[in-house]
Amino acid sequence: MAGLAHLEFDEPGLEKMAAEMTKILSYIDQLAEVDVSGVAAPAVAPTPMRDDVPRPSVARELVGAQCAGLE
């Protein structure tokens, strides 16, 4: 998993991370065992979304000029 996330650990750090991940996964397993059959889902209003309106993209020359000024 560390490789997929592009993280590097020394051996003690890797062992600590593995132990922490084991705790997290064990906790998730415990949550999956909880009986929630009598619990109603919360009534949540949907998140308002803005209309998806196409807009012109930023000119590459302007972005390049701005980035060159940061160096």
Buried (B, 14 or more C-beta within 10 A) or exposed (E): EEEEEEEEEEEEEEEEBEEEEEEEEEEEEEEEEEEEEEEEEEEEEEEEEEEEEEEEEEEEEEEEEEEEEEE
